[in-house]
Amino acid sequence: MPNVTVYSTEGCQYCRLTKGYLSRLGVPFTEVDVGRDKNAAEEMVNLSGQYGVPVTVVDGEVIVGFDVKRFRELFETGEAPDIYDMIVIGGGPAGLTAAMYASRKMLSVLVLTENIGGQALESWAIENYMGFRLVTGGELMQKFEEKVREEAGITLELDSVIALRENEEGEFVAETASARSFSGRAVIITSGLRPRWLGLPEEKRFIGRGVSICSTCDGPLFAEKTVAVVGGGNYALTTAIEMSGIAKEVHLIVRSELRADEIYRKEYASVENIITHKPAVVTTIHGDTLVQGIAITDPETNKETRLAVDGIFLAIGHQPNNGFLEDFVAMNDRGEVMIDVNCTTSRPGVFAAGDITEIHGKQVIVAAGEGAKAALEAYQYLLRNR
């Protein structure tokens, strides 16, 4: 067997996926928690050049992130069924609920998802989900995942869908980033939202090298360092508050005004090591191989200020994760999938639920309910068309 080491942090969903994947295949590995061990964190950065987890080392080969394609090449064998009754694209609250409801109807279900939990994983604290007084997004999604894994007839594939089409036989074919194709008799799209980026020309060069969209995953690597958090909504404030307990100093960069709920504003106002810059936008990221600082500009006066920071956490909103859809179903001018009251899209046999759709309530509990509705309607479609 190969010699495998996984560098991870406790709260990172992708780390948990990597370890779960290796365990499922019976691959032994050594786990190193870089959030608790500073020396190990330095070792990981030296090996990979990354301030982001997970990092997996297989017989000396360094694999950054949850690289499904490479892991499959190294470890996995076996064939998938020819066709599933239902393909669910997305593994957040809507997708996992849809899969569970479909399995209860004795359907064969494939869930294709980049991660398990979706945008809900970004929530440090959820206080309005029935049955819980307070729960983190990660904890709640772990409960969802446990429930789905208990159900017969559900296959979870950790992969990214890059194209969706309908063949001449009326079957739906999902093509993935790992160059595989899966066929289904019906599809439920629950691909949710993806984070917005700053759009700076040098931004991609620093992803994983100081620029992050997940403080849950990468935050522990910045213990006693100086970081910036960009944004002014709930997610930005909760990220700044959480990082204030990890980092030495937190610079909150707000374009105009704070838009967060009052409960988060009160907590934020009581934190001493958060320095707020508003109105301000990030105009440049400085550094050689790793982030060393940023330049921010006041949009009203054009005055530029340089800040020395080791990391930048982006919390500037989201946009529909619809890149694989193109003209496959009707979407509104915001790129959201248009549905009727029963989660039916413009294409027969294709349904949608959750934050990818035009519904106004972008909430975990709403997404879960819509996922259930979509599954029940898809089941009726299959009964009519079998």
Buried (B, 14 or more C-beta within 10 A) or exposed (E): EEEBBBBBBBBBBBBBBBBBBBEEBEBEBEBBBBBEEEEBBEBBBEBBBBBBBBBBBBEEEBBBBBBBBBBBEBBEEEEEEEBBBBBBBBBBBBBBBBBBBBBBBEBBBBBBBBBBBBBBBBBBBBEEBEEEEEBBBBBBBBEBBEBBEEBEBBBBBBBBBEBBEBEEEEBBBBBBBBEBEBBBBBBBBBBBBBBBBBEBEEBEBBBBBBBBBBBBBBBBBBBEBBBBBBBBBBBBBBBBBBBBEBBEBBBBBBBEEBBBEEEBBEBBEEBEBBBBBBBBBBBBBBBEEBBBBBBBBBEEEEEEEEBEBBBBBBBBBBEBBBEBBEEBBEBEEEBBBBBEEEBBBBBEBBBBBBBBBBBEEBBBEBBBBBBBBBBBBBBEBBEEEE
